Amino acid sequence: MNRRSSLIALHAIVLIWGFTGILGKEISLNAVPLVFWRTLIAFLGVLGFVWIFKKKVQLSYQQVIKLALVGLLIAGHWIAFFTSIKLSNISTALTVLSTNAIFTAIVAPWIVGGKTSPRELLMGGVGTIGLAIIFHFEGQFALGILWSLLAALLAAVFSSFNARWVREMEPVSMTLMELLFANFWVMLFILLSPQEDFQVHLLDWRNIALLLILGWLATSIPFIVSIEVMKKISPFTCAIAINMEPIYSILIALYLYGSSEWMSSGFYWGAFLILAVVFIETFWRKEPKG
């Protein structure tokens, strides 16, 4: 795969991720069982990749414990994200989820190492203003916004742990274990919670097809392709492309759902501030030359 085909593949992956919110909205399962089936399908997809290409999974006991923690964070992130979509709409959930970049700027130095710069605090302040504007104009989605904020915070924490531990572990092994433990924690929660179940009765052909698309096309395959893409494309280029995900999602949702996704002008001003912070911060983080 050359650089040009890698760029095409990267944007295809981000576009596919843009459909994640759409799939979450269309699947009629509640957020918790939805995440159980997604993680199970995604785990089986990556396991198939490991088996077909004879990849070695070599992890120490201590590393497995670390990945069990990350799996718990990932499970919580996806549950919070899909709950947000169920309680609000795709535009609100994905825009607020973009605050992940702001949370990462604050959380990463504590986990990965380094110092929080005044510039990052300034960007976080501007993003917070954007979030406050959305809260003010879209108060009917307040609960969904809070769930999306939780999803953004959990994403910042688990991605920071991944950035730290990928230095000592192989990415395929990490992902396989993280998906396995994410599925395990959700299963354990369902078994121990009288309010939750696996909603097997809702697994008709439509929901099964959508879950397979979510688990394989929107989770397993993008991960597998991204491994190859990262060999040809810089982290900066990848970050710029990934920042397009909420924009793709909002445009797709507007096209598919029309009026239910149209928001007040105040929402778009708040969204503009948040997305502007995300892009400016990414450009400011451009990797050094040489």
N, C-alpha and C positions, 0 to 999 in steps of 0.2 A: 504494500500500500504506500503510494507516494504522498507528498505533502498535499497536493490538490485533492486527491481522493479522500485523504484524511480529513481535510476541512469540510468536504461535502458530507462525510459520515458524521462528523461532529455536529453540524447543524441539523442533520437528520435526527440524531439522538436527542438534541434539545427540543426539536419540534415534537418528537414522540413523547418526551417528558411533559410537554405542554398539554398533551391529551390526558395526563394523569388525573387532573381535576375533573375533566369531563367524564371519565370512566367512573370516578368516585361518585359523581352525581347520578349517573345512570344505573349503577349497580344498586339494587333495592335492599341489600343487606345493611345492617347497622355498622357503625365504624369498627367496632371491636372484632366481630366475626369476619368482616371484610378484610381486615389486616391479617387475621389468622390465615385465611385462604390465600391472600396475596403472598405472604412470606413463605408458606408451604410450597406454592407453585414456583416462586422465584428460587427457593432453595433447591428444589428438584431440577430446575433448569441449569443452575450453576453446577450442581452435582453431575448432571449429564455431561456438561462441558469438561469437567475434571476427568470423568471416566473415559470419554471419547478421545481426548487429547493426552491422556495418561499424565496428568499433572500430579505432582507430589504435594500432599498436605502434611507438612511437618511443623508441629507447634509443641512447645513445652507446656507443662501443666500451668505455669504462671501466665503464659500467653493466652491459654484457653480461658482462664479466669478473667483476664482483661477483656477479652472479646465477648464474654458473657455479659459483662457490664455494658459494653457498647451495644450489644444486641437488645438489652433492656431499654436503652435510650432510643434506639431506632424504632422499637415497637411503640414506645410512648409518642415519638414524633409522628409516626404515621397515623396512630389513633387520633391524636390531637388535630392533625391536618384534615382527615376525612370527617371528623366531627365538626370542624369549622365549616366545611363545605355543606354539610347537611343542615347546619344552623343558619348559614348566611347565603352566600352565592360564590361562584368561582372567582369573579373579579375581586371581591373583598378578600377572600381567603388567600389568593395568590399574591395580591399586592402587599398585604400585611406580612405574609411569609417572607417577603423580600427583606424585611428587617433582620433576617438571618445574618446578612453581611455586617450590620451594625453590632449585633450581639457577638459575632465572631471577633470583631475588632477589640471588644472588651474582654471576652472570655479567653481567647487564644493565648495571650501573653501569660496567663496564669497556668495554662495547661502545657503549652508547647515551650514556653520560655520567652523572654524578652520583656519589653516595657510597652505600656499603652501610651501612645504619643498624643500630644495636645490636638493634633490634626484629627486623629480618630475620634477623640471626644467631641470635637466641633462637629464632625460629620454625624456622629450619633445624636447630638443635640438637634441638628437640622432635621434628621429623620424622625426624631421624636415629635417635633412640631408637625410634620406631615401626618404622623399617626394621630395626633390630637385633633387635627382638622377632620380626618376621616371619622373619628369617634363622634365629633360634634355633629357632623352632617348625616351620619349613618347610624344613629343611636339604636335603631331597630335591630341592627346586626351586632350589638355590643357583645353578646355572649360568643358569637362566632368569631369576632375579632380577638377576644381574649384567648380562645382555643388556638387560633392561628399564631398569636404571639407565643404561646407555649410551644407550639410546633417549631417556630423559628428559633427559640432559645435552645430547645433540645437538639435541633440540627446543628446549631453552633457548637454545642458541647461535644456531641459525638464526632463531628467532623474534625474538631480540634484534637480529640484523642486519636483519631485515625491518622491525622497528620504527624502526630508524635510517634505512634507505634509502627507506622509503615516503614520507618527506618530500620526496624528489626524484624519485620514479618513480611512474607510474600503476599501481594495484594489478593490473589485468587483464594489463598487459604484464609485470609482475613474475612473476605466477603462471604465465603461458604459458612464459616463459623458464626459470623454475625447474623446471617439470615436464619441459620439453624436455631440460635439462641433467641432471636426475635420471635420466631414461631413458637418456641418452647414457652417463653414468658407469657405470650398472649394465650396460649392453650391453658397454661396454669391459671391465669386470671379467670378465664371462662369457666373452668372446672370448679374454682373456689367461689365464684360469684353467683348467687341465686338469681340475679337480674340478667345475666348474660347466658347465651347459648350459641351453638355453632350455626344456627339457622339453616340446617340442612334442608328443611322443608321449602326454603326459598331458592334452592339450587336447581332452577329450571334451566332449559337449554340457553336461554338468553343470558342469564346471570353467569352460567358456567363459561360461556363464550367470552363475556366481558372480563371475567376473572382471569381467564387464560391470556387474554390480550394484556391485561394489567400486569400479571405475574411474569409472563415471558417477554412479550414485545416491549413493555414499558419498564421492565426491571432487569431481568436476566440478560437479554440480548444487548441492551445499551451498555451494561457493565462490561460484558465480554468485548464488545467493539471498542469501548473506551480504552481498554488496556493497549490495544494496537494503536489507537489514535494518539495516545500520550507519547508514543515513541517518536512521532513526527512533528507534533505541535507543542508550542511552549505553553506553560501554565497560564501566562497572561492571555494568550489567544483563547484558551479554553474558558477562562473566567469571563471574558467579554461575551462569548457565545452563550454560556450558561445564564448570564444575566438577562438574556433575551427570553428566557422561559416564561416569566410572568406576562410579558407582552404578548407572546404567542398565545398563551392560555386565554388572556382577556379577549383578544381578537377572535379566536376560535369560538369562545363562549358567546360573544356578541353575535356572531354569524349564526350559531346554532339555536340560541335561545332568545335572541332579540330583546324585547322590552324588559324581561325579567333580569337582564344583566346590565341594563342602562342605569347609571347612577347619577346622583346630583352633581352639579358643577363643583361643589366643595370637595366631593370625593376625588375628582380628577386632579384638583389642585394638590390635595394631600398625597395622592398617588405619584404625582409628578415630583414632589419633593423627595419622597422615599426612593423612587427609581433613579432620580438624579444623583442622590447620595451614593447609591450602589455603583453607578457607572463612574462617577468622579473618583470614588475610593479605589475602584479597580484600576483606573488609569494612573492614579497616584502610586499604586503598588507595582507599576511596571518593573519587571525584573531588570537588574543591572546588566549592562553589556559585558561581554567577555567571559 
